[in-house]
Amino acid sequence: MGAYEVVELGRGGRDEEWQAYVGNAPHASLYHALEWRDILVRSFQHRAVYLMARENGTTRGVLPLFEMQSMLFGHFFVSLPFLDYSGILADTPDCETALAIAASDLARRREAQYIELRQSHPAAQLVEGRWSLRQHKVALVIPLSNDPKAHWSELSSRLRGKVRKAKKFGITVLACGAECLDCFYRVFALNMRDLGTPVYSPAFFQNIFRLAEDATILLAHREGRPVSGAIALRHGDRIELPWICSDYSHSSFYANECLYWGAIEWACGIGARELDLGRSTLDSGACRFKIQWNPKVRPLFWYYWLAPGNNLPELNPTNPRYSLAIRCWKHMPLALANRVGPWIVRNIP
């Protein structure tokens, strides 16, 4: 192993080095950038620990981590919570190992139960270092052409028919900025309650539009009312849709189908080369809905370090342990769900 020095970013004052490194790293996601550290700290008040591996005065790898502690869900580190992709970026396998060792040493000192790394690329050194790998998540990414007609012709006739019907029902899709956040959040909060999932605070999305670069809201309207929406984030020639929502009472008008098609048209129109429909759990209903838009299915790599005596975490809606809470949440008054939800969801990565 090379002589790597692993330091915490906050103590070294090397923000520009970090940004320069992740700006050129081939597997970097937009969430590796430091503005997302600031968004998460401001929105959820968890402790950020950003590790840099340096060799001979040069940054050779990075690992952003957040420490989360909860009476409900335990004590753990995540890279990164609430977001689709992050994890270790490293120039060499030895550098990857140095960052993994530094992270596990930190978790031991802090008496955490586990570390979860959400990687978009494999990290063989982690498995050799006795980290566990799960591949229950996938990214669904549409390669885009300049002309949306090329995508339209490849869709099934059934799906094209739904989009046509949506337009006959008066569904329209528009792209807007932070001025549309309240409209988006109303649909998002309703959608989360109907799924039995606690909702994020509005402050999370407000901080995204204050601090993140190139964020857009896509909203589908019917009769002047927002009925589905998405937040679109641009990173180079790639568009990501990490948060998509729909008012299920308008499902018969195919608002969600119209939103997805509108997102494809919009992304083609601004010159994007890829449209990421967001990470999904394999074989879930959301995954099957997205597959019909002909995306490439890209495996994701979630790695876990476990403290002795701990098992792989199961903080997901399919865990039977949470089934009763999910059923109850679906019937909670929306105003109460919106008040209580942000306090709970800040501890669910």
Secondary structure by P-SEA (a helix, b strand, c coil): ccbbbbbbcccccaaaaaaaaaaccccccccccaaaaaaaaaacccbbbbbbbbcccccccbbbbbbbbbccccccccccccccccccccccaaaaaaaaaaaaaaaaaacccbbbbbcccccaaaaaabbbbbccbbbbbbbccccaaaaaaaccaaaaaaaaaaaaabbbbbbbcccaaaaaaaaaaaaaaaaccccccaaaaaaaaacccbbbbbbbbccccccbbbbbbbcccbbbccbbbbcccccccaaaaaaaaaaaaaaaaaccccccccccccccaaaaaaaaaccbbbbbbbbbbbcccccccccccccccaaaaaaaaaaccaaaaaaaccccccccc
